[in-house]
Amino acid sequence: MNMFVWYCLYILTIMLSTSMSNWISMWTMLELSTWLMTIISMKTNYMYDLTFKLYLLLSLSSMLLIMLWLCMNFKQEWLIFMIAFKLGIPPLHWWMLWTMKHMKWNTMWWFTTFHKLIPMIISMMIMNSLLMFWWCCLSVIWSSLSFWNSSSMLIIMFYSSCIHTSWLWMTIIDLFSFLTYFAIYAITMFMVFSKMNYLMFWWKSIDFTTSIIILLGVPTSSMFFAKMITLSTYFSQTILLCWIILLINIMSIFPYTRMIWNSIMNNMYTSFKYQQPYNKIYSLTISMLFMSWPVLL
């Protein structure tokens, strides 16, 4: 079957999950999306043993998830534990990093964005915002410290995904914040991974550098105001929580800054023959990500 058909089925599964209102249906959609993601990964990477191990691991976690739900006296903390494992955020992130090491960049985009939607939707039914908040804080701290001295682009992008997934998990108490943050995050990650997938000298591309700046969340970028919207959902509860989020977010600035600096320096010494042609659509998308903040306000 054509890969386009598999991607369409995958998107259709996620869209159907948004209309589900009971646990059994959501769990079925979660298993179906896992199966489709396994097929996509197998067809793009041709590593059948890795694909089988991935499917076995995710299936066992799904079995534990449904067992916790069927148990009448289950604790909500265990349910959040299993959802965090499905999301692949620290300290339960080892399986996701192990899987992404063998993926192509375009498959990695699906794995770090849309594959996390159904667990997010399931967590909306729990609504234990305080426990999720502290888990997200732990995840951001862990991720920021883990790629502090890393020079591997895969490690940096993986822990960057963990940080933004944690931010996204914090927004589930407000649907508008969740949709806004996910849309901006998915588009920005697509810009980054598309450059890394199709360009030989992507680290010397000014468009790649600009996408990383947006992903960092500098002021006037849409990612910055998406984070501000997230903070506003918790501002009514306590100001202390907002300050904790801001201080934790500062910790992740240095790895991004170092990557941006290296990209700029490489771009300065790039010879003319390596310069990529001007892409109007790509540049327009980046400009919209920078200048769309008045709409968010």
Buried (B, 14 or more C-beta within 10 A) or exposed (E): EEEEEBBEBBBEBBEBBEEBEEBEEBBBBBBBBBBBBBBBBBBBBEBEEBBEBBBEBBBEBBEBBBEBBEEEEEEEEBBBBBBBBBBBBBEBBEBBBEBBEBBEBBBBBBBBBBBBBBBBBBBEEBEBBEEBBEBBBBBBBBBBBBBEEBEEBBBBBBBBBBBBBBBBBBBBBBEEBBEBBBEBBBBBBBBBBBBBBEBEBBBBBBBBBBBBBBBBBBEEBBBBBBBBBBBEBBEEEEEEBBEBBEEBBEBBEEBBEBBBEEBEEBBEEBEEEEEBEEBEEBEEBBEEBBEEBEEBE
